[in-house]
C-alpha cells in the first residue's frame, strides 16, 4: 500500500483549548485508525500513516550511528513521535510538546505533502510562503536542477 498513499491539498482549522484539531475528511481514511505525529522540519509537524512510518523507520535504522548528525536526526524524529487516533468528530489531540515545537496556538494549516500530512501554525505557514527564496521562480529553477 505504501506507494498508493498520496496526500494533497491545503486546509485551515482552528485548534481548540484542549489542543485538538480536525483532520480534513480527505486525509482521515488514508491515515487509518492509528498513525504517527512527530516534529517536522521548518517548524511544522509531520503525520505519517503507519505503513509510511514503518518505511521511514527502516530508513532511519540504516543511518550510521557513528555520525553525530545522524544520531541527532534520529533522536529529533523519534523523541517527538506520538501515536494518534481520531476521535468521533475526526479530531486529534496534538500533544503539548508538539504544539510548542510548531508554535500552534489557535489557527492551523493542514497540508498534504505526498506520503505525509503536515500541520503548521497559520502564522508560520504564511511566513514560510512569504520567503523570497521560495518564490515559484526559484523553486522552478531548483526543480530543473533536480531534473524535474
C-alpha positions as CSV (number, residue, x, y, z in Angstrom):
1,X,0.0,0.0,0.0
2,X,3.0,2.3,0.7
3,X,3.2,3.8,-2.8
4,X,-0.6,4.2,-3.1
5,X,-0.9,6.8,-0.3
6,X,-1.0,10.4,-1.6
7,X,-2.0,13.4,0.4
8,X,-2.7,16.7,-1.4
9,X,-4.4,20.0,-0.6
10,X,-4.4,22.7,2.0
11,X,-7.0,23.2,4.8
12,X,-7.3,25.6,7.6
13,X,-8.7,24.6,11.0
14,X,-8.6,26.1,14.4
15,X,-7.2,24.3,17.4
16,X,-9.4,24.2,20.5
17,X,-8.4,25.0,24.0
18,X,-7.6,21.3,24.7
19,X,-5.2,21.2,21.7
20,X,-7.5,19.3,19.4
21,X,-7.7,19.9,15.7
22,X,-10.0,18.5,13.0
23,X,-8.2,16.4,10.4
24,X,-9.6,17.0,6.9
25,X,-12.0,14.2,5.8
26,X,-10.0,13.6,2.7
27,X,-7.0,12.7,4.9
28,X,-8.7,10.6,7.5
29,X,-9.3,7.4,5.5
30,X,-5.8,7.4,4.2
31,X,-4.3,7.9,7.7
32,X,-6.1,4.9,9.0
33,X,-7.2,4.2,12.6
34,X,-3.8,4.8,14.2
35,X,-1.0,7.0,12.8
36,X,2.2,8.8,13.9
37,X,2.7,12.5,14.5
38,X,6.2,13.9,15.1
39,X,8.3,17.0,15.0
40,X,8.8,18.0,11.4
41,X,11.3,20.3,9.7
42,X,10.7,24.0,9.1
43,X,8.8,24.3,12.4
44,X,5.8,22.1,11.4
45,X,4.5,18.7,12.4
46,X,4.6,15.6,10.2
47,X,1.9,13.0,10.3
48,X,2.5,9.6,8.7
49,X,0.2,6.6,8.2
50,X,1.6,3.6,9.9
51,X,2.9,1.9,6.8
52,X,4.7,5.0,5.7
53,X,6.1,5.5,9.2
54,X,7.4,1.9,9.1
55,X,9.2,2.6,5.8
56,X,10.7,5.8,7.3
57,X,11.7,3.8,10.5
58,X,13.6,1.3,8.4
59,X,15.4,4.0,6.5
60,X,16.4,5.7,9.8
61,X,17.7,2.4,11.2
62,X,20.2,2.3,8.4
63,X,21.8,5.7,9.2
64,X,25.3,5.4,10.6
65,X,25.1,5.8,14.4
66,X,28.8,6.8,14.4
67,X,27.8,10.1,12.8
68,X,26.7,12.8,15.2
69,X,24.2,14.5,12.8
70,X,22.6,11.1,12.1
71,X,22.1,10.4,15.8
72,X,20.7,13.9,16.3
73,X,18.2,13.5,13.5
74,X,17.0,10.1,14.7
75,X,16.6,11.5,18.2
76,X,14.7,14.5,16.9
77,X,12.4,12.4,14.9
78,X,11.7,9.6,17.4
79,X,11.6,11.6,20.7
80,X,8.9,13.8,19.3
81,X,6.8,10.9,17.9
82,X,3.4,10.3,19.2
83,X,0.8,7.7,18.3
84,X,-2.5,9.4,17.4
85,X,-6.1,8.3,16.9
86,X,-9.1,10.3,15.6
87,X,-12.0,10.9,17.9
88,X,-15.6,10.6,16.8
89,X,-15.5,14.2,15.5
90,X,-12.5,13.5,13.3
91,X,-10.1,15.4,15.6
92,X,-6.7,14.5,17.0
93,X,-5.1,15.8,20.2
94,X,-1.8,17.5,19.5
95,X,0.5,16.8,22.5
96,X,1.7,20.0,24.1
97,X,5.4,19.3,23.3
98,X,4.5,19.1,19.6
99,X,2.2,22.2,19.8
100,X,5.2,24.1,21.3
101,X,7.6,22.8,18.6
102,X,5.3,24.1,15.8
103,X,4.1,27.1,17.8
104,X,0.5,26.3,17.1
105,X,-1.7,28.4,19.4
106,X,-5.0,28.8,17.7
107,X,-5.1,28.6,13.9
108,X,-3.5,25.8,11.9
109,X,-3.0,24.9,8.3
110,X,-3.0,21.3,7.4
111,X,-1.5,20.3,4.1
112,X,-1.0,17.1,2.1
113,X,2.6,16.5,1.0
114,X,2.8,13.3,-0.9
115,X,3.2,10.5,1.7
116,X,2.6,12.6,4.7
117,X,0.4,15.3,6.2
118,X,1.9,18.5,7.7
119,X,0.4,20.6,10.4
120,X,1.6,24.3,10.6
121,X,0.7,27.3,12.7
122,X,-1.1,29.6,10.4
123,X,1.4,32.4,11.1
124,X,4.4,30.1,10.4
125,X,2.8,28.9,7.2
126,X,2.3,32.5,6.0
127,X,5.9,33.4,6.9
128,X,7.2,30.3,5.1
129,X,5.2,31.2,1.9
130,X,6.4,34.8,2.1
131,X,10.1,33.7,2.0
132,X,11.7,35.1,-1.2
133,X,14.0,32.1,-1.6
134,X,10.8,30.0,-2.0
135,X,9.3,32.1,-4.9
136,X,7.8,30.0,-7.6
137,X,10.7,31.0,-10.0
138,X,13.3,29.9,-7.5
139,X,11.5,26.6,-6.9
140,X,11.1,26.0,-10.6
141,X,14.9,26.6,-11.1
142,X,15.7,24.1,-8.3
143,X,13.3,21.6,-9.8
144,X,15.1,22.0,-13.2
145,X,18.4,21.4,-11.4
146,X,16.9,18.2,-9.9
147,X,15.7,17.1,-13.3
148,X,12.0,17.5,-12.7
